Each structure stands twice: as structure tokens, then as C-alpha cells.
């Protein structure tokens, strides 16, 4: 006689089926509810982002023409002008700010990752860096105003660059420390076994292994400061002329957008939309570049 195979019992057909079935259904309902709430929250956020980008592109593209990139900001009431001086001023101050802040952040992050992993000074530096990383940019602008603008006797592009540098430093510090800590210790040990001093191990081994991540950190810091307005309101201010003098006020896109969008002139408001679109595309390009470098680092 051939014995019949016993049926496979699922969650709802156990020996305690009458007890487990309600519990199983309750858990399924809870799981479905959580998934639905997460999906709704995601769609809510993405919808607002899409609406913002659509509005920005719709209004910004309408004012993009050759005048935007070839003429200076117009005087009040004029319908002829562009954003040349503001674009150049933003590039100058951003480059100087990143040029000052990135090396300092790189050295500080290297110290945290390579030399001071467990001492008290490292903990203090890391704590201060975290505060700077989360500090509102307007606080940094007020600090530079009191420390640089007032002693110098006026607003200047140099003060604006310093404010941007202070914002860049903690971003690069955090990225540098994290990227260097991801470098395998075996690489350092192998180089040290060959007789290389600590400085050369860091320069030739650690930096090369973490190169893509370090560049990514600098790009992210650049994207962070590219659209900062509050620090420049208290430091560089703005003007309507083309100027390369770092000791004087200098036009820049964030402050120009802030001023134009509050004006009663429609042409100024149109230029504000165009300037906002330029900043957005610049930040988007920097973030895409950072993502590509990060993907290459992960692949390696």
C-alpha cells in the first residue's frame, strides 16, 4: 500500500490555523499600510521637486539668450541687459573660496584619518567640524562681516570668498576623512614594510587610492557654495558694473537674483529666473560629475 503524501501546510493551515490566520492577516495589512505610506511620502516629495523644476525651467528658459551672457546687469527700468558681471563674479568668488577651503579641508581630513584617530584633539576637531557643517550659512556670513568686512572698512569680493571658504572646509574635511578611512590598511602596511615614510605612504598610496572620492568631495563642496546668498549679502554685497577688484564689491548671481526678484521691473524678474536656472544647471552638472566619479571609485 502506497502512503499518501501529507499536504504542505502554509501559514494559514497550521495546527493552530484558527489562531495564526488573524495574526498573519494583521501583519499583511500592517506591511501593506507601511509600504503605501512610504510610497505616498516618496510621491509627495518627488511631485513637489518636479513642480519646482518645471516652474524653474519654464520661466528660466524664456529669458535665456545671448544678452544674458554678454551684457552686464541693467539699470532700473531698462529692458536691455544680462548677467555677465554677476556670472563672472560668482565664478571668481567660488573658485577663490574653493581654492582656499579645499586644501585646508584636505589637510585637516588627512590628520583626522591618518594621524589622530584616537586622541582627544581629534574628537574636538571632529566635533567643531560637525558644528560648522550644520551651521546656517548666514551665521558664517555674520562672522566674516565682523572679522573681515568691518576691519577692512567695507564690503569686498575677498570677504565673500573667505565666507565661501569657511563653508567649503567642513564639507571637504568630512569627505576626506571618510574616503581615507575606506582605504585598506593592508596597502599602508605594505608600503611601510618597503621603508616608505608615513608622509609618502599618505601621498602615494592613500591619496591615489582615494583620489576619486577626494575629487567628489571638492565637487560637492563647490556645488554647496555655488548658490549661497546669505554669506555674500554680508560680505561681497553686489554692484551693477563689471569688476575684477577683490577689494571692492563684486556682482554675483545669488545676490543679484535676490535683488531682482524683489524689484517691480518685469525684465529684472525675468533675469532672476534665468540666473536661478543657470545656478541650478551648474549645481546639477557638479553633482552628476560627483556621482560619476563615485561610481568609478565603487567599480574599482
KEKE-3310 file (N, C-alpha, C; in steps of 0.2 Angstrom, whole numbers, plus 5000, padded with zeros to 4 digits):
npx = (5004:5003:5008:5000:5006:5008:4999:5007:5008:5003:5005:4992:4987:4991:4993:4988:4979:4967:4971:4983:4979:4972:4982:4992:4985:4984:4997:5000:4992:4997:5010:5007:5001:5012:5020:5012:5011:5025:5027:5018:5023:5035:5031:5025:5035:5043:5034:5033:5046:5047:5038:5044:5056:5050:5043:5054:5062:5053:5051:5064:5070:5064:5070:5083:5096:5108:5111:5111:5123:5132:5131:5131:5122:5106:5102:5089:5073:5077:5076:5086:5099:5110:5118:5131:5142:5138:5138:5152:5158:5152:5159:5172:5173:5168:5178:5190:5186:5184:5197:5204:5198:5197:5211:5214:5204:5207:5219:5216:5206:5215:5223:5214:5211:5223:5233:5228:5218:5213:5215:5212:5212:5208:5194:5189:5191:5184:5171:5169:5170:5158:5149:5151:5148:5134:5130:5120:5122:5121:5126:5139:5142:5139:5149:5161:5158:5160:5173:5181:5175:5171:5184:5191:5184:5174:5163:5168:5175:5184:5181:5169:5174:5181:5171:5164:5174:5175:5163:5166:5176:5172:5165:5174:5183:5175:5172:5185:5191:5182:5184:5198:5198:5192:5202:5211:5220:5230:5236:5243:5251:5259:5266:5273:5281:5290:5298:5294:5292:5279:5273:5275:5268:5255:5254:5257:5250:5238:5231:5231:5223:5211:5208:5197:5186:5190:5191:5177:5172:5177:5170:5157:5157:5159:5147:5139:5142:5140:5127:5125:5118:5116:5129:5135:5128:5132:5145:5151:5142:5135:5136:5132:5141:5155:5168:5184:5191:5196:5195:5184:5166:5158:5148:5137:5129:5119:5116:5112:5100:5092:5090:5084:5072:5064:5061:5051:5052:5048:5057:5069:5064:5063:5076:5081:5074:5081:5094:5093:5090:5103:5111:5106:5107:5121:5124:5118:5126:5138:5135:5131:5144:5151:5144:5147:5161:5161:5154:5164:5174:5168:5167:5180)
npy = (4994:5011:5025:5040:5057:5069:5085:5101:5113:5129:5146:5149:5137:5129:5119:5127:5135:5142:5152:5158:5163:5175:5183:5183:5189:5201:5206:5206:5216:5227:5228:5231:5243:5251:5251:5258:5270:5274:5275:5285:5296:5297:5300:5312:5320:5319:5324:5338:5342:5340:5349:5361:5361:5361:5373:5382:5379:5382:5396:5401:5397:5405:5417:5415:5420:5427:5439:5438:5432:5441:5454:5466:5468:5476:5494:5502:5500:5498:5488:5481:5471:5460:5446:5445:5451:5447:5433:5431:5436:5427:5416:5419:5422:5409:5400:5406:5404:5390:5387:5391:5385:5371:5365:5367:5359:5347:5344:5345:5334:5324:5323:5319:5306:5299:5303:5306:5297:5292:5302:5315:5328:5325:5322:5334:5342:5335:5337:5351:5353:5346:5355:5366:5361:5360:5372:5387:5396:5410:5413:5411:5421:5432:5431:5433:5445:5453:5450:5452:5461:5473:5477:5480:5490:5490:5482:5468:5457:5449:5446:5440:5428:5422:5419:5409:5400:5396:5389:5378:5371:5362:5353:5347:5342:5332:5323:5320:5313:5302:5295:5292:5283:5273:5267:5252:5245:5237:5241:5252:5246:5238:5247:5253:5243:5242:5252:5265:5282:5289:5301:5299:5287:5291:5301:5294:5282:5282:5294:5292:5280:5285:5295:5298:5299:5310:5320:5320:5325:5338:5343:5342:5351:5363:5363:5366:5379:5386:5392:5400:5413:5421:5422:5431:5442:5449:5451:5452:5459:5467:5474:5484:5484:5478:5471:5467:5468:5463:5469:5477:5479:5466:5460:5446:5430:5425:5435:5445:5439:5438:5452:5456:5448:5454:5466:5479:5478:5470:5464:5463:5453:5443:5441:5436:5424:5417:5418:5410:5397:5395:5394:5382:5372:5372:5367:5355:5349:5348:5339:5328:5325:5322:5311:5302:5300:5295:5283:5277:5275:5266:5255:5252)
npz = (5000:4996:5004:5006:5002:5014:5014:5011:5023:5024:5031:5035:5037:5048:5063:5072:5065:5067:5076:5071:5058:5059:5065:5055:5044:5050:5050:5037:5033:5040:5034:5021:5023:5028:5017:5008:5014:5014:5000:4996:5003:4996:4983:4986:4989:4977:4968:4972:4970:4956:4952:4956:4948:4935:4935:4936:4925:4915:4917:4917:4905:4896:4896:4893:4883:4871:4876:4890:4893:4889:4892:4905:4921:4920:4922:4933:4926:4913:4898:4893:4894:4904:4913:4914:4922:4935:4933:4930:4942:4952:4948:4950:4964:4969:4964:4971:4984:4985:4982:4993:5004:5000:5000:5014:5020:5015:5021:5035:5035:5032:5043:5053:5049:5047:5057:5069:5076:5088:5098:5110:5104:5091:5093:5097:5086:5076:5082:5081:5068:5064:5069:5061:5049:5050:5053:5050:5035:5035:5048:5046:5037:5045:5054:5046:5042:5054:5057:5045:5036:5043:5049:5037:5032:5023:5011:5001:4988:4992:5005:5003:4997:5007:5016:5008:5008:5021:5022:5013:5019:5031:5023:5014:5024:5031:5020:5015:5027:5028:5015:5016:5026:5021:5013:5012:5026:5023:5012:5016:5026:5018:5010:5020:5025:5015:5018:5016:5021:5033:5027:5013:5011:5013:5003:4991:4991:4999:4995:4981:4981:4986:4977:4968:4977:4984:4975:4972:4984:4984:4973:4977:4988:4981:4973:4984:4989:4977:4975:4987:4996:5008:5015:5006:5006:5017:5015:5001:4995:4981:4964:4950:4940:4929:4937:4943:4954:4969:4981:4982:4981:4972:4959:4959:4956:4966:4975:4966:4960:4971:4973:4961:4960:4969:4964:4956:4942:4927:4918:4926:4935:4926:4922:4934:4935:4925:4930:4941:4935:4928:4939:4945:4934:4934:4947:4946:4936:4943:4953:4945:4940:4952:4955:4945:4947:4959:4956:4948:4957:4966:4957:4955)
capx = (5000:5007:5006:4999:5010:5004:4999:5011:5004:5005:5004:4985:4984:4995:4989:4984:4976:4962:4974:4988:4976:4971:4989:4995:4982:4985:5004:5000:4989:5002:5015:5004:5000:5018:5023:5008:5013:5031:5026:5014:5028:5040:5027:5023:5042:5045:5029:5035:5053:5046:5034:5049:5060:5046:5042:5061:5064:5048:5052:5071:5072:5060:5074:5089:5098:5115:5112:5112:5130:5137:5129:5130:5115:5104:5100:5082:5068:5079:5074:5092:5105:5111:5120:5138:5146:5136:5141:5159:5159:5151:5164:5179:5172:5168:5185:5194:5183:5186:5204:5206:5195:5198:5217:5213:5199:5210:5225:5213:5204:5220:5226:5209:5211:5229:5237:5224:5212:5210:5217:5206:5211:5204:5187:5187:5191:5178:5165:5169:5168:5151:5145:5152:5144:5127:5129:5117:5127:5120:5130:5146:5142:5140:5156:5166:5157:5163:5180:5185:5172:5172:5191:5193:5181:5169:5162:5173:5174:5189:5177:5164:5177:5183:5165:5163:5179:5173:5158:5169:5181:5170:5162:5180:5186:5172:5173:5192:5192:5178:5187:5204:5197:5190:5207:5213:5226:5235:5240:5248:5256:5264:5271:5278:5286:5295:5303:5292:5290:5272:5271:5275:5263:5249:5254:5257:5246:5231:5228:5229:5218:5205:5208:5190:5182:5193:5188:5170:5171:5178:5164:5151:5158:5158:5140:5136:5143:5138:5121:5124:5116:5116:5135:5138:5124:5135:5152:5153:5136:5134:5135:5129:5146:5159:5173:5188:5194:5194:5195:5178:5160:5158:5142:5137:5122:5114:5113:5108:5094:5088:5088:5080:5066:5060:5060:5045:5053:5047:5063:5073:5062:5065:5083:5081:5073:5087:5100:5092:5091:5110:5114:5103:5111:5128:5124:5116:5132:5143:5133:5132:5151:5152:5141:5151:5167:5159:5153:5170:5178:5165:5168:5187)
capy = (5000:5017:5030:5047:5062:5074:5091:5106:5117:5136:5150:5149:5130:5126:5116:5132:5139:5147:5157:5161:5166:5183:5187:5183:5194:5208:5208:5208:5223:5232:5228:5235:5250:5254:5252:5263:5277:5276:5276:5291:5301:5297:5303:5318:5324:5320:5329:5345:5343:5340:5356:5366:5361:5363:5381:5385:5378:5386:5403:5402:5396:5410:5423:5414:5422:5429:5445:5436:5430:5445:5461:5467:5469:5483:5499:5501:5502:5496:5481:5478:5469:5452:5444:5444:5453:5443:5426:5431:5437:5421:5411:5421:5421:5402:5397:5408:5401:5383:5386:5392:5380:5364:5362:5366:5354:5341:5343:5343:5327:5319:5322:5315:5299:5296:5304:5307:5293:5291:5306:5320:5333:5323:5322:5341:5344:5332:5340:5358:5352:5344:5361:5370:5358:5360:5379:5391:5400:5417:5414:5412:5427:5437:5431:5436:5453:5456:5448:5455:5467:5479:5480:5482:5496:5490:5475:5466:5451:5444:5444:5435:5422:5419:5416:5403:5395:5393:5384:5373:5367:5356:5348:5343:5338:5326:5318:5317:5308:5296:5292:5289:5278:5267:5264:5246:5246:5232:5245:5256:5242:5235:5252:5254:5237:5243:5258:5272:5286:5290:5306:5296:5282:5295:5304:5290:5276:5283:5299:5289:5275:5288:5301:5299:5301:5316:5325:5320:5329:5345:5345:5343:5357:5368:5364:5368:5386:5390:5396:5403:5420:5424:5425:5436:5448:5452:5451:5454:5463:5467:5480:5483:5485:5473:5472:5461:5471:5459:5474:5481:5475:5462:5457:5439:5428:5424:5442:5448:5435:5441:5459:5457:5445:5459:5473:5480:5478:5463:5462:5461:5447:5438:5439:5432:5417:5415:5417:5404:5392:5394:5391:5375:5368:5372:5363:5348:5347:5346:5333:5322:5324:5319:5304:5298:5299:5290:5276:5274:5273:5259:5250:5250)
capz = (5000:4995:5008:5003:5004:5018:5011:5014:5026:5024:5037:5037:5038:5053:5068:5076:5060:5069:5080:5067:5052:5060:5066:5048:5040:5053:5048:5030:5032:5043:5029:5015:5025:5029:5010:5005:5017:5011:4993:4996:5005:4991:4978:4988:4989:4970:4965:4973:4966:4949:4950:4956:4942:4929:4935:4935:4918:4911:4917:4916:4898:4892:4896:4891:4876:4871:4881:4897:4894:4885:4894:4912:4924:4918:4927:4934:4921:4907:4896:4889:4899:4905:4919:4913:4928:4940:4932:4931:4949:4955:4946:4954:4972:4970:4963:4976:4990:4985:4982:5000:5008:4999:5003:5022:5022:5014:5026:5041:5035:5032:5050:5057:5046:5047:5062:5076:5076:5094:5103:5112:5099:5085:5094:5097:5079:5073:5085:5079:5061:5063:5070:5055:5043:5050:5054:5044:5031:5037:5054:5044:5034:5050:5057:5041:5042:5060:5057:5039:5032:5047:5049:5031:5031:5018:5008:4996:4985:4996:5011:5001:4995:5013:5019:5005:5010:5028:5021:5010:5024:5034:5019:5012:5029:5032:5014:5015:5032:5026:5010:5018:5031:5017:5010:5016:5030:5020:5007:5020:5029:5013:5009:5026:5025:5010:5020:5014:5027:5033:5023:5007:5011:5013:4997:4985:4992:5002:4991:4975:4981:4987:4973:4965:4982:4986:4970:4973:4990:4982:4968:4981:4991:4976:4972:4990:4989:4971:4976:4993:4995:5014:5016:5001:5007:5022:5014:4995:4993:4974:4960:4943:4935:4929:4942:4945:4960:4975:4987:4981:4980:4966:4957:4960:4954:4971:4977:4960:4960:4977:4972:4955:4961:4973:4961:4952:4935:4925:4915:4931:4937:4921:4923:4941:4934:4921:4934:4945:4931:4927:4945:4945:4930:4937:4953:4943:4932:4948:4956:4941:4940:4958:4955:4940:4950:4965:4953:4946:4963:4968:4952:4956)
cpx = (5004:5004:5005:5003:5005:5004:5004:5007:5007:5004:4997:4983:4988:4990:4985:4982:4971:4965:4979:4985:4975:4977:4992:4992:4983:4992:5004:4997:4994:5008:5013:5003:5006:5021:5019:5010:5020:5031:5023:5019:5033:5037:5026:5030:5044:5041:5031:5041:5051:5042:5039:5053:5056:5045:5049:5063:5059:5049:5059:5073:5069:5065:5081:5091:5105:5116:5114:5119:5135:5136:5129:5123:5113:5102:5092:5078:5071:5077:5080:5097:5105:5114:5128:5142:5144:5139:5149:5161:5158:5157:5171:5178:5172:5175:5190:5192:5185:5194:5207:5204:5196:5205:5217:5209:5203:5216:5221:5210:5209:5223:5221:5210:5217:5233:5234:5218:5209:5212:5211:5206:5207:5196:5185:5186:5185:5171:5164:5167:5161:5147:5145:5148:5137:5125:5125:5122:5127:5125:5137:5147:5143:5146:5161:5165:5160:5171:5184:5182:5173:5179:5193:5190:5176:5168:5167:5172:5179:5185:5172:5168:5179:5176:5163:5168:5178:5168:5161:5173:5178:5167:5168:5183:5182:5173:5180:5193:5188:5182:5194:5203:5194:5196:5210:5219:5231:5239:5245:5253:5261:5269:5276:5283:5292:5300:5300:5290:5282:5269:5270:5269:5256:5248:5253:5253:5239:5228:5227:5224:5211:5204:5201:5186:5184:5190:5181:5168:5172:5172:5158:5151:5157:5151:5137:5136:5141:5132:5120:5123:5118:5123:5138:5134:5128:5143:5154:5148:5135:5135:5133:5135:5151:5166:5177:5192:5192:5193:5188:5172:5160:5151:5142:5129:5117:5111:5109:5101:5089:5086:5083:5073:5061:5059:5054:5046:5052:5053:5068:5071:5063:5072:5085:5080:5078:5093:5099:5092:5099:5113:5112:5106:5118:5129:5123:5122:5137:5141:5133:5139:5153:5150:5145:5158:5166:5158:5159:5174:5175:5166:5175:5188)
cpy = (5006:5022:5037:5052:5067:5081:5096:5111:5124:5140:5149:5142:5126:5122:5121:5137:5144:5153:5161:5165:5174:5186:5188:5189:5201:5210:5210:5215:5228:5233:5232:5242:5254:5256:5257:5270:5279:5278:5283:5297:5302:5301:5310:5323:5325:5324:5336:5347:5344:5347:5361:5367:5363:5371:5384:5385:5382:5393:5405:5402:5402:5416:5422:5416:5425:5435:5443:5434:5435:5453:5461:5468:5476:5487:5498:5504:5500:5489:5478:5477:5462:5451:5442:5445:5449:5435:5426:5432:5431:5416:5413:5420:5413:5399:5399:5404:5393:5382:5387:5386:5373:5361:5362:5361:5347:5339:5341:5336:5322:5318:5318:5308:5296:5297:5304:5303:5292:5296:5311:5326:5332:5324:5329:5344:5342:5335:5347:5357:5350:5350:5365:5367:5359:5368:5383:5395:5407:5418:5415:5419:5433:5437:5434:5443:5456:5455:5451:5461:5474:5482:5483:5489:5496:5483:5474:5459:5446:5442:5439:5428:5418:5416:5410:5398:5392:5388:5378:5368:5361:5351:5343:5339:5331:5321:5315:5312:5301:5292:5289:5283:5272:5264:5258:5247:5242:5236:5249:5252:5239:5241:5254:5249:5238:5249:5265:5276:5287:5295:5303:5291:5286:5298:5300:5284:5278:5288:5296:5284:5279:5294:5302:5302:5308:5322:5326:5325:5337:5347:5346:5349:5363:5369:5367:5376:5390:5394:5399:5411:5424:5426:5431:5443:5452:5453:5455:5459:5462:5474:5479:5484:5479:5475:5466:5463:5467:5463:5478:5476:5472:5459:5449:5436:5428:5430:5445:5445:5438:5448:5460:5454:5450:5465:5473:5479:5471:5460:5459:5454:5441:5436:5435:5425:5414:5413:5411:5397:5390:5391:5383:5370:5367:5367:5356:5345:5344:5340:5327:5320:5320:5312:5299:5296:5294:5283:5273:5271:5266:5254:5247:5246)
cpz = (5000:4999:5004:5006:5008:5014:5015:5017:5026:5031:5040:5038:5043:5058:5072:5071:5062:5073:5075:5061:5054:5061:5059:5044:5043:5051:5041:5029:5035:5037:5023:5017:5026:5022:5007:5007:5014:5004:4992:4998:5000:4985:4979:4987:4981:4966:4966:4970:4959:4947:4951:4950:4936:4929:4934:4928:4913:4911:4915:4908:4894:4892:4894:4884:4876:4875:4888:4898:4891:4888:4902:4914:4922:4923:4928:4928:4914:4905:4892:4894:4900:4912:4919:4919:4934:4939:4933:4939:4953:4954:4950:4961:4973:4970:4969:4983:4991:4985:4989:5004:5007:5001:5011:5024:5021:5019:5033:5041:5035:5039:5054:5055:5047:5053:5069:5077:5082:5100:5104:5107:5093:5087:5095:5090:5075:5075:5082:5071:5059:5064:5064:5049:5044:5052:5049:5041:5033:5043:5051:5041:5039:5053:5053:5041:5048:5060:5051:5037:5037:5048:5043:5029:5025:5015:5002:4994:4989:5002:5009:5000:5002:5017:5015:5007:5017:5027:5018:5015:5027:5029:5016:5018:5030:5026:5014:5021:5030:5020:5012:5022:5027:5013:5015:5020:5027:5015:5011:5023:5024:5011:5014:5027:5020:5012:5019:5021:5027:5028:5015:5006:5010:5005:4991:4985:4994:4997:4984:4975:4982:4983:4970:4971:4984:4981:4971:4979:4988:4977:4972:4985:4987:4974:4978:4990:4983:4971:4983:4992:5002:5016:5012:5003:5013:5021:5007:4992:4985:4971:4953:4937:4935:4932:4943:4951:4966:4981:4987:4981:4973:4965:4957:4958:4960:4974:4972:4959:4965:4976:4966:4956:4965:4970:4957:4945:4932:4921:4920:4934:4932:4921:4929:4939:4930:4925:4938:4941:4929:4933:4946:4941:4932:4942:4951:4940:4937:4951:4952:4940:4946:4958:4951:4943:4956:4962:4951:4952:4966:4964:4953:4962)
residu = (UNK:UNK:UNK:UNK:UNK:UNK:UNK:UNK:UNK:UNK:UNK:UNK:UNK:UNK:UNK:UNK:UNK:UNK:UNK:UNK:UNK:UNK:UNK:UNK:UNK:UNK:UNK:UNK:UNK:UNK:UNK:UNK:UNK:UNK:UNK:UNK:UNK:UNK:UNK:UNK:UNK:UNK:UNK:UNK:UNK:UNK:UNK:UNK:UNK:UNK:UNK:UNK:UNK:UNK:UNK:UNK:UNK:UNK:UNK:UNK:UNK:UNK:UNK:UNK:UNK:UNK:UNK:UNK:UNK:UNK:UNK:UNK:UNK:UNK:UNK:UNK:UNK:UNK:UNK:UNK:UNK:UNK:UNK:UNK:UNK:UNK:UNK:UNK:UNK:UNK:UNK:UNK:UNK:UNK:UNK:UNK:UNK:UNK:UNK:UNK:UNK:UNK:UNK:UNK:UNK:UNK:UNK:UNK:UNK:UNK:UNK:UNK:UNK:UNK:UNK:UNK:UNK:UNK:UNK:UNK:UNK:UNK:UNK:UNK:UNK:UNK:UNK:UNK:UNK:UNK:UNK:UNK:UNK:UNK:UNK:UNK:UNK:UNK:UNK:UNK:UNK:UNK:UNK:UNK:UNK:UNK:UNK:UNK:UNK:UNK:UNK:UNK:UNK:UNK:UNK:UNK:UNK:UNK:UNK:UNK:UNK:UNK:UNK:UNK:UNK:UNK:UNK:UNK:UNK:UNK:UNK:UNK:UNK:UNK:UNK:UNK:UNK:UNK:UNK:UNK:UNK:UNK:UNK:UNK:UNK:UNK:UNK:UNK:UNK:UNK:UNK:UNK:UNK:UNK:UNK:UNK:UNK:UNK:UNK:UNK:UNK:UNK:UNK:UNK:UNK:UNK:UNK:UNK:UNK:UNK:UNK:UNK:UNK:UNK:UNK:UNK:UNK:UNK:UNK:UNK:UNK:UNK:UNK:UNK:UNK:UNK:UNK:UNK:UNK:UNK:UNK:UNK:UNK:UNK:UNK:UNK:UNK:UNK:UNK:UNK:UNK:UNK:UNK:UNK:UNK:UNK:UNK:UNK:UNK:UNK:UNK:UNK:UNK:UNK:UNK:UNK:UNK:UNK:UNK:UNK:UNK:UNK:UNK:UNK:UNK:UNK:UNK:UNK:UNK:UNK:UNK:UNK:UNK:UNK:UNK:UNK:UNK:UNK:UNK:UNK:UNK:UNK:UNK:UNK:UNK:UNK:UNK:UNK:UNK:UNK:UNK:UNK:UNK:UNK:UNK:UNK:UNK:UNK:UNK:UNK)
# end
